[in-house]
Amino acid sequence: MMKLNIHEAKTHLSKYLSKLKAGDRIVLCKRNQPVAQITPLSEVPSGPRPIGLAKPMFSVPASFFEPLPGEMLDAFEGEKV
């Protein structure tokens, strides 16, 4: 377990995170009083995330590609409706 004051953690966070191993934890302190802890993830994702995971969950209707009505265009351009 590492105890760090918040200022030290903000200044050198990447250094301390690289030293963090499974089972370890960093206890963040404010004026030497513990306020939070940082623990490593048990399962770290590896490799790139797949694209299109949500594709089967929704569809874009054809009306999405139609031009907007004049009133709505005016509203986007700051014209009074």
PEFENDA-V787170 format. One record per pair of residues at least 12 apart in sequence whose C-alpha atoms are under 10 Angstrom apart, sorted by the first residue. I is the first residue (numbers start at 1). J is the second residue. If there is no record, write none. Layout:
{{I | J} {I | J}}
//
This chain:
{{1 | 20} {1 | 23} {1 | 24} {1 | 25} {1 | 26} {1 | 27} {1 | 37} {1 | 38} {1 | 39} {2 | 16} {2 | 20} {2 | 24} {2 | 25} {2 | 26} {2 | 27} {2 | 28} {2 | 37} {2 | 38} {3 | 25} {3 | 26} {3 | 27} {3 | 28} {3 | 29} {3 | 32} {3 | 33} {3 | 34} {3 | 37} {4 | 16} {4 | 26} {4 | 27} {4 | 28} {4 | 29} {4 | 30} {4 | 31} {4 | 32} {4 | 33} {4 | 34} {4 | 37} {5 | 27} {5 | 28} {5 | 29} {5 | 30} {5 | 31} {5 | 32} {5 | 33} {5 | 34} {5 | 35} {6 | 27} {6 | 28} {6 | 29} {6 | 30} {6 | 31} {6 | 32} {6 | 34} {6 | 35} {6 | 36} {7 | 28} {7 | 29} {7 | 30} {7 | 31} {8 | 28} {8 | 29} {9 | 26} {9 | 27} {9 | 28} {9 | 29} {17 | 38} {17 | 39} {17 | 40} {20 | 38} {20 | 39} {20 | 40} {21 | 39} {21 | 40} {21 | 41} {22 | 39} {22 | 40} {22 | 41} {22 | 42} {22 | 43} {23 | 39} {23 | 40} {23 | 41} {23 | 42} {24 | 38} {24 | 39} {24 | 40} {25 | 37} {25 | 38} {25 | 39} {25 | 40} {26 | 38} {26 | 39} {26 | 40} {27 | 39}}
//
